[in-house]
Amino acid sequence: MLKYFKVKENKAACWINPRDFGQHEKSLIFIHGSGGNSGAWSAQYSKLHKKFNIAAVNLPGHGKSGGHGEKDIPAYVLWLKEMLDVLKLKRPVLVGHSLGAAIALGFAVKYPQDLSAVVAVGGGLTMPVNPDILEGFAKQPDLILDLMCKFSIAKENRPKLFEPLRESLGQARVDVVADDMLACSKFDLTGELQNIRVPVLAVCGKEDKMTPQACSEQIAAGIREASLVIIEGAGHMVMMEKPAVFNDAVQDFAAGLPRTVHQ
């Protein structure tokens, strides 16, 4: 169910368990990618809410959340800190996709004591964006959004998923998507790896063209408690393209984490 919370003087829309939110032993916080919304995780929370406390957030200015998007990852990290304080879930696992992966990893650097682990989906230690894409939002935003959707989905999955993804991205203001991509372009975690002291699972679609497999391999190689899962037949939107395989990977990872003691 979609519920609204007050964060930084704005309403924040968040999908949570319909009936038993806060009653499970472990919690998963899902963070969508650039220009996205909590609906990106529908194939996850529709299944996993029976085993975990689920909160699929809509970042400010995204989905039905108020406010505006941010231009850098640290600003989103601060927003997420306030969101987690409101949700009152003890040391959750952050599951972030693309921009959301950058936010989750950035959060792990700044607030490791508040987390159990991070699942970085289609992420990287840096997330460079082609300058032509950044400039294109001002001139031909529809073309840029079309290209983003095309390259985010493995070719074999485009007939099924292109239109839903394009419709979802089209719901966001162009300036919000552009700012999200700008935030990704400035992200650089390479000098902060020693500060990540929680387990990290890097997940990537084998055919990811937005953040290729090598990006996730760098996460797994650079962070001490990190592991890697590559999912065949999927691109950047791996959680939508291969939801069952993705969900199994997240469940297996979370099951191996120490129990969380609720306060």
N, C-alpha and C positions, 0 to 999 in steps of 0.2 A: 504494500500500500504506500501511496505517496503522502508524506507528512511534511509539514513546514516547521522550521525552527528559526529562531532569531539569531543571526550571526552578523556582527559588525553593523548593527542597526538595519540590516536588510533581512528579508525572509530568504531562507535557504530551503529549497525543495530536496527531499531525500527519500528514496525508496527504502522502506524497512519491512521487517517481517510482519505479516498481517496480524498475527495473534500472539506470538511468543517472543517478541523482541526483548533482548536482555536476559533471556532465560537459559540460553545455551552456554556451554563451557567456553567456546572459542568464538571470536568475532572476526568478520571480514569486512573491510571498508573498501569499496570499489570506487576508483577515480577514473573518469573517462578521458579521452584524448581531445585534441584541438577542435574546437567548435562543436563538440559532441554533447551528450547528455546521458543521464542514467539509463536510458533505454538501450544503450550499447551493451549493457550487461543483462538483458532480459533472460537470455538463455542460461545465465548463471544463477541469478537470484530466484528464478522460478523453480530451480532444483535444489540449490544449496541452502535455502532458508529453513529446510527441515532439520539441518544438522548444525547450522551456525547462526549467530546473530549477524544479520546482514544490514549494511547501510550503503546504498549506492548513491553517492552525492551528486548533485548538480553544482558545479563550480559557479561562482558569482557571474551573473550575466548569461548563464547557460541554462537550457531547459526552462523550468519555471522558477528558477532562482532569481531574486532581485539583484540589484547592483550592476556592476560592469566587470568585464574581464580585466586581467592584469597583463602587464608587459614584461614581467620577469618571474622566474620560478620562486625566488624567496618570498614574494608577495603572496603567491598562492599557498606556500608553506605556512605562512602566518595565518591565513584564512582557515586552512585545514586544522591548525592547532586549536583555533577557537571552535571550529565545528566539532572536533573530538571532545573538547571540554563540555560542550552542550550535550552530546550523545551519551557521555558517561559510560563508555565501554572500556573495560580494563585491558590495556595493552593488546590492541587488535593487530591483525595482519593487514597491511595496506596492499591492495591489489590495484596497480596503476597501469594504464595503457598509454604508451607514447608520451604525450605531455603529462599524463597522469603518472607514468613511470618516473619521469623526471621529478615530479612533485613528491612522490613516495620516497625516492632515494634522497632527495634534498631534505625531506623530513627526518629520515633516518640519521643523517649527519647532524642535524640540529637538536633533535629530541629522541635519541635512542632509548631513553628510559621509558618512553611512552608507548613503545611498540614491542610486539613479539617477533615480527618478521616483515619482509617485503617481498611481493611478487611483482617483478618488473617485466611487463609485457610489451614487446616491441619497443624496447628502450635502448639507451646507450649512455656511455659516460659523457659523450658530447652528442648533440643532435643538430648538426648543421642543416640549414635550409637554403636551397638555391636562391640567390638574390632575385632571380627572375620571378620566382613565386611570390616573394615578399612584395616586389614592385607591382606584380600583376593584380593584386587585390584592389589596387587603386584604379586600374585601367580596364581589366576584363575579369571581374570577380567570378562570374558564372563559369568561364572557361577554366579558371584556376580550380574551382571547386569540382568541376567535372574531372579534371586531371587527378586531383587528390583522390577522388573515389576510385578512378580507374586503377591507379597504381597501388591502392590500399588493399585490393582484393586479388587473389590468385585468379588467373585467366579462367580456369574451369568453374570458379564460383561466381563470376560476374553476372551471368544471366539471372541468378537468383537474388543476389545481394546488392547489385549496383544501385537499382532504383530506391530500395529502402534506405541505403546509406546516404544517397544523394538527397533524398527528402529530409532526412534527419539533419544533415549539415545545412540544408537550406533554411532550417528554422532559426539558426543562429544569425545574429547581425554580422555583416561582413567585417566590420571593424573588430569585433570580438575574435573572429577566427584569425584575422590578420595579426592581432596582438598575441594570440596563443602561439602562432608560428614564430613570431619575433622572440617570444620568451624561450621557445625551444632553441632558436638559433644562438642565443646567448648562454645557454646552459653548458657548464663544464665542471665535471665532478672529479677530474683526474687528480687534482691536488688534495682531495678530501677523503680518499678511499680508506685511509687508516682510521677515520672517525666513524665508519659504519661498523657497528659492533653487534648487529643482529643478523640472523640467517637471511639470505637473499636467494630467491629462485628467479632466474632469468628465463623467460619463455618467449620463443620466437617462431613464427611461421617459416617453413623452409623456403618459401617463395616471397618473403617480405622484401619489397623493393624500396620501401620508405626508410626503414631502419634494418638493413640486411643482417643476416645471421652473425656476421663478424662483430657487430655492435654488441649483441648479447654475449658472445664469446668473451669480449673484453670485460664485461661486467663479471662474468663467472671467474675469469682469470685474475681480476684485479682486487676482488673482495674476498677476504679470508674465508668466511662462512657462506660461500655462494655455490650454487649448482645450476645446471643448465638443462633445459628441455627444448628440443627442436621438434616441431609438429609438422609432419608431412602434409602436402596438399592444402596448405593454407598460406595466406599472405599476411599483410600487416594487421588485418582485422581477424586475427586467429581465433579469438573467443567467439566470434560470430560464425566463422567459416567451419570450424571443427569444435563445436561446443562440448560434445561428450568427452573427447580426448582432453580438451583443455580443463574441463571440470575435474576429471580424474587426477590430472597433474596437480591442481590446486588442493584437492582433498588429501592426496597422498602427502604433499608437502606439509599441510597444516596438521595432519595426524601425527607427524614426526616431531612436532614442536612440544616443548614442555607444557604442562597444564597451566592455565591461567588461574590465579587465585583472585576471585572477585572480592571487592571491598564492600 
